[in-house]
């Protein structure tokens, strides 16, 4: 599906380039996930606007005893990252893809949105967690890593908290849109490009987002 603002030929070329180094590792989820995360980070020099002075991918501490140069540079980065994120928002809103109806996470429309917002993040060089998760999903999917989900995390009251990519959530849940995190298989790994520079266990994700306070929603899935 060709979408406004997305050059399909350029997208295929970029995705193939980034997935090439991940594909031989597809059977080793922790290593494949870390490789995909590294590929995403290299394409996001502006990082995320909602990580001030703490973005492990874009914030580099150098010799700056008073911190003034670092602060000014980081402020410019955050402003630029926010502008890029808004650009992606605007393009995605123009696609007019209806995601309001109940659908399966494997619905092609959901996968299309996740992949293409991820692609826009890669080409623009900055994005917040939702689009970084889409970029990681895009590369892992192209590399043949499966199953892989884009997971949105909400508070129990319904407030959006975070988005990440998870490899290895098994099938068989009564509601595939809300796979119960307590039942994810032990070997599943989290590829949270916004938070870390390498994959981590589901236990690490649970520490940040306790299940009794949060809901875990599969927006898109390649199984």
RACOR-V656448 format. One record per backbone hydrogen bond with DSSP energy under -0.5 kcal/mol. CO is the residue of the C=O (numbers start at 1). NH is the residue of the N-H. If there is no record, write none. Layout:
co:CO nh:NH
co:CO nh:NH
//
This chain:
co:3 nh:6
co:6 nh:8
co:7 nh:11
co:8 nh:12
co:9 nh:13
co:10 nh:14
co:11 nh:15
co:12 nh:16
co:13 nh:17
co:14 nh:18
co:15 nh:19
co:16 nh:20
co:17 nh:21
co:19 nh:22
co:19 nh:23
co:20 nh:24
co:22 nh:25
co:23 nh:26
co:25 nh:28
co:27 nh:29
co:28 nh:32
co:29 nh:33
co:30 nh:34
co:31 nh:35
co:32 nh:36
co:33 nh:37
co:34 nh:38
co:35 nh:39
co:36 nh:40
co:37 nh:41
co:38 nh:42
co:39 nh:43
co:40 nh:43
co:41 nh:44
co:44 nh:47
co:47 nh:127
co:48 nh:51
co:51 nh:53
co:51 nh:54
co:51 nh:55
co:54 nh:56
co:55 nh:59
co:58 nh:60
co:59 nh:61
co:60 nh:62
co:62 nh:64
co:64 nh:67
co:67 nh:71
co:68 nh:72
co:69 nh:73
co:70 nh:74
co:71 nh:75
co:72 nh:76
co:73 nh:77
co:74 nh:78
co:75 nh:79
co:76 nh:80
co:77 nh:81
co:78 nh:82
co:79 nh:83
co:80 nh:84
co:81 nh:85
co:82 nh:86
co:83 nh:87
co:84 nh:88
co:85 nh:89
co:86 nh:90
co:87 nh:91
co:88 nh:92
co:89 nh:93
co:90 nh:94
co:92 nh:95
co:93 nh:96
co:96 nh:98
co:97 nh:99
co:104 nh:107
co:105 nh:221
co:107 nh:110
co:107 nh:111
co:108 nh:112
co:109 nh:113
co:110 nh:114
co:111 nh:115
co:112 nh:116
co:113 nh:117
co:114 nh:118
co:115 nh:119
co:116 nh:120
co:117 nh:121
co:118 nh:122
co:119 nh:123
co:120 nh:124
co:121 nh:125
co:121 nh:126
co:125 nh:46
co:125 nh:47
co:128 nh:131
co:128 nh:132
co:129 nh:133
co:130 nh:134
co:131 nh:135
co:132 nh:136
co:133 nh:137
co:134 nh:138
co:135 nh:139
co:136 nh:140
co:137 nh:141
co:138 nh:142
co:139 nh:143
co:140 nh:145
co:141 nh:144
co:147 nh:168
co:148 nh:222
co:149 nh:151
co:149 nh:166
co:150 nh:152
co:150 nh:219
co:150 nh:220
co:151 nh:164
co:152 nh:217
co:153 nh:161
co:153 nh:162
co:154 nh:215
co:155 nh:158
co:159 nh:155
co:162 nh:153
co:164 nh:151
co:165 nh:191
co:166 nh:149
co:167 nh:189
co:174 nh:176
co:175 nh:178
co:176 nh:179
co:177 nh:218
co:180 nh:183
co:181 nh:184
co:185 nh:188
co:188 nh:202
co:189 nh:167
co:190 nh:192
co:190 nh:200
co:191 nh:165
co:191 nh:193
co:192 nh:195
co:192 nh:196
co:200 nh:190
co:201 nh:204
co:201 nh:205
co:202 nh:206
co:203 nh:207
co:204 nh:208
co:205 nh:209
co:210 nh:213
co:210 nh:214
co:213 nh:156
co:215 nh:154
co:215 nh:217
co:217 nh:152
co:217 nh:219
co:220 nh:150
co:221 nh:223
co:222 nh:147
co:222 nh:148
//
